[in-house]
Amino acid sequence: MPTTPIPKPNDPEFPPDMPPDVPPDLPEPPIEEPEPNVGPDEAPDISPLPGEEIPQRMRN
């Protein structure tokens, strides 16, 4: 006894070649780049060097 194919509803969310139980492709999650690890040796020195004269405009 031949079985009749089960009619599938037209679901616009799924393409015809994709089975209904497969979810649509999700977008790739954004790759978060780790911030550069700045150690004490790599940190920019914003304080004046010892013995260096501080300009007049920087004095309070």
N, C-alpha and C positions, 0 to 999 in steps of 0.2 A: 504494500500500500504506500504510494508516494506521499510524502509530506508536503504540504503547501508552504511556501516561504512566508515568514511572519512579516507583515508590512511594517516598515519603520516610519515613524512620523518625521516630517521634514523639520529638522532643527537647524536654524540658520547659524547657530553657534559652532556647529561641527561641520567640517567639510565632508563630502560624501565618502571619501576614502579613509576617513578616520572613524574607528569604532566609537560608539557613544560613551563607553566607559573610560576613555582616555581624555583627561582634561586638556583644554587648549594650552598652547605653549605660554608659559609665564615669562615675563621679561627677566633678563639676567639681573641679579642684584648688583648694585654698584659696588665696585671694589674700593674699600677705604684704604688709602695709602697711609701707612704709619708715619707719624710725624718724626722728623729726624731727631735722634737722641742727642741733645746738646749738653755736653758735660761742662764742668767748670773750666776746662782748658780751652774749649771751643767757644765759650760764651764771649760775645764782644765786650771789651773793656770800655765801659762808658764813663768810669771815674778817671780823673786826671792821674797821670803817672806821679809817683812820689818825687817831690822836688820840682815838679812842673808848675809854672805860674798859671793861675786861673785867670782867663781874660776878664777885663773889667765888666763887660756886659753880663757875665755869668755870675758875678758876685751879687749877693743880696744886700 
